[in-house]
């Protein structure tokens, strides 16, 4: 699988990239730096979750091979991460601190996409597309989902439906049933009936405030109507199992709940989602009794705590040249 991280080969390449991409996150490393090797998979994981072509770009810069770039930005220890917006450094993270890096990158991407709006923007002009505004005082914490452990049951695996990963993407959803230029559907549809079961494990203990769901109804698939949420289950639920369990919250969506971007912002019972480690989203039924349901995007809005089980990585790296 192709990496979402660009290895910088020259000063001119880096200069060009800073002009082409609104947000750039640069990892300055050295081959002899052990902490650099330890945090590299974390950086790759963040890049996989948050990179957006020509908008949010992740790069690696070998300080031994690109000394001019390292000198320009006063890199004295590895790893060092620089966060650029519109070509200017706005944050610096020194050392292998994944929790701090994740938090700053997520904040940067969220702020960049909120330019021109109050609190956050529903505009698609920024690097991330939002179907609805983000409530004041909270942020998009979708990047805290452990995408590799997500699970979606009863999804149509045919060419007409995408994979679970597309639900957390940052690009503008394709309208109706038109596939994007990549040829891969960026939505999911149910298979044998209108029900879907989505398991979302989180990297942090989170306080969830709002669930945002985007769904473009088509002739083939409708928007969700009845949704049940279950918090802190260690695994996904079976459909029969979910029917027998008491939901943490049950939501019945009306036509008026969907905005002009086909997005519903669902307020959560905050007291019940104060310490959430997993969330199961059970789409029970579709509008108008349809036989299939469609999901385009899912966003989690709230507050994320510190990442778990990352203590071994939180130390300052080696000094340059040691």
Secondary structure as UniProt FT lines:
FT   STRAND          5..7
FT   HELIX           11..20
FT   STRAND          23..29
FT   TURN            31..32
FT   HELIX           34..50
FT   TURN            53..55
FT   STRAND          56..62
FT   TURN            63..65
FT   HELIX           67..72
FT   TURN            73..74
FT   STRAND          80..85
FT   TURN            86..87
FT   STRAND          88..94
FT   HELIX           98..114
FT   TURN            115..116
FT   TURN            136..137
FT   STRAND          139..140
FT   HELIX           142..144
FT   HELIX           147..149
FT   STRAND          151..153
FT   TURN            159..160
FT   HELIX           164..168
FT   TURN            176..177
FT   TURN            181..182
FT   STRAND          188..190
FT   STRAND          196..214
FT   STRAND          224..231
FT   HELIX           239..244
FT   STRAND          249..252
FT   HELIX           255..257
FT   TURN            260..261
FT   STRAND          263..267
FT   HELIX           270..273
FT   TURN            274..275
FT   STRAND          276..286
FT   HELIX           287..289
FT   STRAND          293..295
FT   STRAND          297..307
FT   HELIX           311..313
FT   TURN            320..321
//
